[in-house]
């Protein structure tokens, strides 16, 4: 006979919640204790009384939520307790300071992956599989068509695109999320050049946080508000929200590109109206998700956001006990 | 395939006309003759007759990928394109050193497929999937299924070839018309000196009008314009040569065999005459397009259908007379020659009459009676205009009547394809029939990107049931649907078929209860005259 075991993590209207120890993970409403997997806006929100996060991400987290954030930082693998729960944070490979949360209570272990990827990234510690009984995984790209090409090839494509635009005397504006993707591109491009790159005002402060954390990246220059520099041939990194804005006018006739896992699909690329789409994702692809689920050894898998329904059905057909968890996390990338 | 697939990528990844043009010129300067000819074939929108059907490719992919069928379907509906789904799902061994075969070599490989057994076909195609890189694999599948489309206009290809060959664009445009065999010979013909005459059975590039959106008063004096009815038939060029007659549709299809009565009459034309006009269903005057459509729909032209639905050519332009190319002369002069030709005892065609009025208001009044005449409005051609190549702005206008509209309720939606893949953009609209809603039209276009995204979100949140890719939704959203004509139809549950439906606007102000009824639509059937003496 199977005894119903109390869940270590449930979903409340405020977020993922551990009832035994009374803390939340990535809550979307203010709570007493918030364990933060990473500093992206849909996972790290302000207003909670006490925050816990990986030490490597402290800089960006404070940059986003405030310098005086009541934050307790932890090293990866460091064990800490909240009530009856033994917690530890483990690298998720998503962005600088991103973590999976391991929760152990009475010998049972649950892991919340947060957002993660398994492809190498010079700007953050690589994902490490964490064995557990129950795995709560993201499922943003949980369809077989999402499998990532080799990062080096994609970055080379970006570099070639930039150089081809330079030959035509036009600027290259590359849209990438201001936190994480932008810095990853700047770090990866070191393999091809040491030229400076212009950064949008939303990108540069985070680049500085990354530099402070010891990450090597291409030198960056601000896009001046008043001075009319000649941007012909230059590479400019900007958040996607800058696309189509008046801010773009200063670059004149520019070629635009977008870095995202969604760019894997031609239709998505064309719909967004960018000249080029570069398949560069900070999330796990289909093989990466399956690998992670296998590595965890979990007897139950719970999936959040994205194509969680498809992955649930697929896992069940493979004999894995799987279910979807409804959360408020976004699918922006 | 490498060079062609790079060209495809370059054309696909920019919206700049100059960049596209530059990519085409680069390609044609470097391409071997055989490849260049095939590239023109595909770039000008020509397609191979389907070599392998998509259902078959899907089956092979199912076996090759080892994925459950539902997951393959779900993936396909996310990608929105089978050729691309295959390219994304097949694991390839040669990804780093893709096949070195050229475009024409690939065609030599795949053209013999239809003669092979299904098992052999599968063996080859699946092997090719793995041999090519993702882009090549995508293109191969597009060619196999006869669906390859490239994002360039005919005009752009003509411009690029004109630049590469240093020939006038009009010469290139003419050489690209009609049917031809892609091969080195064709490429040599494209490059031949301007005087070289090619196949005389090919049509001239059609001169096209732009829609008139401004008030006609902005065009100046009525007397500067030659005004015709805008017929709702098949635009066609009739070429009378010493060795026969050819009829070409505006889509560059050879349709000679479809219209024997036009061919018979054309025999009376002087040798080397080319006429531009409209083929219409005709019995004591013009008949609605629906009748012509029924005739076109028949595979075989029986004596019965020829008698039931005879056709007539109404000529409105003369492009060549006695072997002299008249296209550069003003239309007023061409019209005069055409009228002289038609007044000969055995003219060989009927004349599309001119519409004469003293001012724009008088024309407006005449135009209001368009539906009774089975025409779509008027054509306005400036008297001094030459017969240009492609779409003309400023000299040829189509001044169409306002479409019919009805307010329909969104009842079904399914994902679009291409740019709209993964978005629910193909809608079915219904009208009230008593307590029920009966579907009457499908429409794909008419909303802007923002509206599409909003409707997509709404559909996902208000889906009632799913049948494969199709979702039924709560009957709440109302859209104004514009359409051109309405006919009775035994094939539709509603009993009516509307022509060219498209979304005019989203009626966010209207609740579903205020949408139109089937009786409202049937009412329009009665407005459409049953027989016509309207000419």
Interface residues (C-beta under 8 A of the other chain):
Chain A: X143 X144 X145 X147 X255 X264 X265 X266 X267 X268 X270 X271 X273 X275 X276 X307 X310 X313 X314 X317
Chain B: X12 X13 X14 X15 X65 X67 X68 X70 X71 X74 X75 X78 X79 X80 X81 X84 X85 X88 X89 X417 X418 X419 X420 X421 X422 X423 X449
